[in-house]
């Protein structure tokens, strides 16, 4: 068996840390679908799940209508439902993780913090022509997206949503590189990547 690389050993060590607080039961493993009463998967339940219990929320429709890669659409959908595995969620689930934001290293990492309140994301948005998140009254990342969907001009609205999607995707990938690979965020590189994504996706409008 080939020796593990330094990067792989680091990821293995982090995985062990994550699993250290887990207490497995003696029961046999089973697959359960949490969105049906009998815990059995159905296509109907999946459809209801991704359309918010069957209701086509306008905020979600804007996600699927954007001409950006599907994986980014799914990421935004999870973010707006606050289902990303941020530190605050993992702590609630009983996992032992570093709760500090990977960017400011001061406040607890949460969807609202790293995508809306953190000085890092605010700097990126301001330097690509986005709105200052301090203008969002509630500090809720969903409100920032919702306010952008309310822009009347179709082209300006789509451009604003692409700007947010690109910034948030770079924030998430940089966060993961920091947490799992130990690569500290570099705001200059982050800004360049955001600009490149916006340029690529704007040509698809």
N, C-alpha and C positions, 0 to 999 in steps of 0.2 A: 504494500500500500504506500503510495507516494506521500512524502512529508507535506504537511499543510504549510501554506505560505503565511507570512506574518499577518497579512490582512485577514485570512481565513481563521487563524488562531484568535485574532482579536474579536471577530464576529462570534466564534464559538464561545469565547469567554463571556461576551455580552449575553448570549443566549442562556448560558448557565446562570448568570445573575438574574435574568428575567424569570427563569423557572424555579429559582431557589425557594421562593415563597409559595409555590404551588403545591397543594396537597391532594394527590389523586385519590379517588375513592376505590373501593374494592369491587364495584359493579363493572360489568362488561361494558365496553364501548358501544354506543349506538348513535345513529344519525337521526337528528331531529330537526324539523323545520319549524322555527319559532313563530311563524306568522299564520299558522292555522291552528284551530282548536285541537285537532287530533295529531298535530305535529308531523303531518305528512305533506310532502311537497305537491303543489298543483301549479299549473301554468297561470291559472286565474289569480292565485294568491301572489305570485310574483308580479303579475301585471298591476295588481292593486298596490303592491308595495312601491313600485317605481313610479306610480302616478299618484302617490300620496292617498292611499285608501280609495283609489278610483276617481279622485277629484283632480282635474288637470289644473293645477295651480299655475298662474301666469308666470310666476318667478321661475318655475321649473321649465316651462315651455321655452323661455328665452335660452336656457342652457342647451336644449336639444336642437334649437334652430341655428345655433352658431356654427359656422364653418371652421371648426377646429378639430383636432384628432379626438376620436371617441374616448380614449383613456383620459383625456383632459376633461371631457364632459362628465364622465363618471366621477372623477376626482372632485369637480366643482359641486356635483350633486351630493356627494358624501360630506363635503365641507359645509354646505348650507344646511344639512341635517345634523351637523356636528357629530359625525360618526367616524372621523379620522382618529387613529390611535395616538392622540396627544397625551402628554404626561398626566394631565388631570384625570383623563378617562382611565388610563392604565392604573393609576393609584387607587381609583374607586374599585377597580377589578382586583385589587390586592397585590398588584405587581410592585416590586421594588425597583424604581427607576429614579433617575435624576429629574427632579421636578422643575428645575430652572430652565427658562427659555434659552435655546441654543444661540440666540443672537445677542440679547442684552445681558443674559446670565444673572438677572435680578429677580424678575417676576415669574410666577408659575406659568408653565406652558399650557396654553389652551387655544382652541380655534379662534376665539375672539381676540386673544392677545397677539399671537404671532401673525395673524392675517389682517388685523385691524388696528390694534393699539401700540404694538412694539415700534420703537423709534426706527428700527431697520426697515420695516415695511412702509412706514410713513415717508422715510427718506426716498425709497425707490419710487413710490407713487408721485411724490412731488417732483422728482427729477425726470419723469417721463410724461409729465403733463396731466397727471391724475389729480383728483381732489384730495385735500388734506382730510384724513380720517377723523380729525378732531371736529370736522363739520357734521359728522354722523352723530346725532344726538344721543343714541343709546349705547354706543360702543359695541353694538352687536354686528358681527360680520354680515349677517343676513340683511340687515338694514342698509348696509353699504351697497350690496348687490341690488336690493329692491329699489333704492333711490336712483341707481343708474338705469334700471329698466324703465323708469318713469320719464326719461328724456324723450321728448316728443319727436324730434327729428330721427328718422329711422337709421340713417347712416351714422349720426353722432352717437346714438344709443348702442349700436353694434360695435362701434369703435371703442366706446367706454367699457363695454363688457369684455371685449378682447383684451383691453389694457389690464383689467382686473384679473382675468383668467391667466394671462401671461405672468403677471407679478406673483400671484398666489402659487402658480406651479413652480416657479423658480424658488420661492420661499420654501415650499415643501421639499423639493429635491435638495436644496442646500441644507435644510434642517436634517434630512436623512443622512446626507454625506457627513455632517458633523456628528450626529449621534452614533451611526453605525461604522463609520470609517475614520472618525477622528480628524476630519478635515475642517478646520475652522472656516467660517463664512468670510468671504471677501466681498465687500459691498461694491467695489469697482467691477469685479467679474459678474456679480449678480445683475448689476445694472446693464451691462453689455448683453447678457443672455436675455434679459427681459426685452430689450430693444430689438434683438434679433428675432425673437418669437413674434413680437408685434408686427414686425416687417413681413415675416413669412405668412402669418395668418391674415394680415390685411389684404394681401394679394389674392386670397381665396374668397373675399367678399363678393 
